[in-house]
Amino acid sequence: EDAAMAAEGGAGEGQQDPGAALKSIPVPTSVPYTKYREVTGLIVTYLDSEEKRATEGAYAGVKQADLMRWYMDEVSKSGKFSSLDEMAQEYMLLQRIMEHLINVDQTLIVMEPNEEDLTQRTLVLNANYVLDQ
C-alpha cells in the first residue's frame, strides 16, 4: 500500500522510496563469465566454510540476506567501489547471479523458501557441487 501511495505522490511529506535510487541505476543485461565465476567462487567458498564450521548435523544453511551482506562487505574491503552507484550496481548484479545459481545452475539449494521476501530464504550449497581446489 505504501508503495502505491508513494507512486501516486501521496506518501508522507519528504519521504522517499528507498528503492527509487536503485531503480535509476542501469542493470547490466548480461554478466561477463569471469565476473560470474568470481562471484560464484566467493559464494561457494563462504558457504562451504560455514558448513564446515557448524557442528555435526547442526548446519541449516545461510539466509540469503546474510550471504549477500557478507559478499558486499568482502568486495567493499577491496576498495573496489568509488561511488554508491557502483556499489548498488554490484548488489543488483549479485542478485542476478544468485538467482542464476539457484534456478539455472542449481549450485545453491533453497532449504527454507520465503515467498514474501526472497532475501530471507535459507540457502545451502548443493551437495553434488565440486569445489575447485
N, C-alpha and C positions, 0 to 999 in steps of 0.2 A: 504494500500500500504506500509506504514512504517513497519508494522508487517511482511509483506512478505519480504521486503528488509532486515529487521533485521534477519529473519530466514536464509537468504542467506548470511548473514555476510556483506551486503553492506550498512548498515545504518551508519550514521555519526561516525567518529572516537571516541572511548572512551564512546559512549553512550550505555547504557544497557537497555534492555526491562524491565520496572518496574514490569511486571508480571512474569518475569523469576524466581525471587526469590520465589514467591508464588508457582510456578509450581513444585519446588523441595521439597516442604513440603508435607508430606503424609496427605491425607484427609481420615478421618475415613469413612469406608463404612457403618457403622451403628451408630446410636446415642442412647446412653442409655436413657431409658424412663425418668429417674429422671432428666437428663440434658435437655431433650426435654421439660418437664413440667416447669423446672426452667426458661428456655429461653422464653417459651410461656407466663408464668406468668408475667415476666418483660415487655414483649412487649405489652401484653393486658392491663396491668395496666397503662402503659405510654399512649397508645392510648386512653384509657378511660378518663384519667386525661386531656389530650389535648382537647378531645371533650367537656368535662365539663367546661374547661376554656374559650372556644370560646363563643362569644356572640350568642344569639339565632339565628339559621339559618345560621350563618357565617362559620361554620366548613366545610372545604372542604377536610380534610384528611391531611396526612403527607407524604412527599416524602420518599421513601424507603431509600435513602442515608442518610437523616437526622435521620431516625429511627435507622439505623444501627450505625451511628456515636454516637448517644445517648447511645445505648446499650454498645458499646465498651468503651465509657467513663465511664459508670457506673461500668462495670466489671473491668476496669483498676484501678479505685479508690480503689477497694478492695485489690489491691496489688497481684492479682492472677497470673500475668504474670512475669516470671523470665527471659524471653527472647522474642525477636521479633518473633521467630519461634512459640512460644506458642500463641502469640497474633495473628499471621497470621492463625494459625490452628483454633483458636476460631472464627475468622472472616469467614473463609470458612464454618465452622460448622453452624454459624449464617445464612449464605446464604442458606444452605441446609434446615435448619429448616424453614426459611421464605418461601421458595418455597413450602414446605410441607403444611404450614399454609394457603397458597394461593390456591394451586392446589388440595390438597387432603382433608384437614380438612375444608377448606373454612371458617376459622376463620377470615382471612383477605380478604378484597374485594378490587380489583383494581378498583379505580374510574376513573383514567386517565392513560391509558396504554401508554407506551413508548417503542416501539419495538427496537429502536436503542440502548437505554441504560436503562436496567431494573431498575437500581437504581434510575432513575428519574421518575418512575411511582408513582402515588399518591395512598396511601393505607388508608383504614378505617377499623375499627373493624366491623365485621358482627353484625348487629342489633339483630340477634337472639342468639348471644353468651351470655351465662350466666356466669357472673363473679363469681369466687369463693370468698366467703365472709370470 
